[in-house]
Amino acid sequence: MYESSLYRDDVVLKALAAKDYDTVNINAGAASDNMISCNEELSTLKPVPQSLITKNTVIENLSNIVLTILECFIRKESRLCSH
């Protein structure tokens, strides 16, 4: 999941440069979802690898920031954004 998410981040950047916003949306959302799933699985390990969970959360947060910028500022879907 981690490797897939990092690959998706590369896809997102290329799609953003090409103004392919549907691909940005799909891949940024998938990267965020992957990190959530990964953190859920990591939290079952003993000891819990907190540093990896923290890094995954950063990737999840960055993906969500990209989605917010896409919807609120590029596509200007104000119904999806609270101001």
Secondary structure, DSSP 4 states (H G I P E B T S, - for coil): -HHHHHHHHHHHHHHHHTT-HHHHHHHHHHHHHHHHHHHHHHTTSSS--HHHHHHHHHHHHHHHHHHHHIIIIIS--GGG---
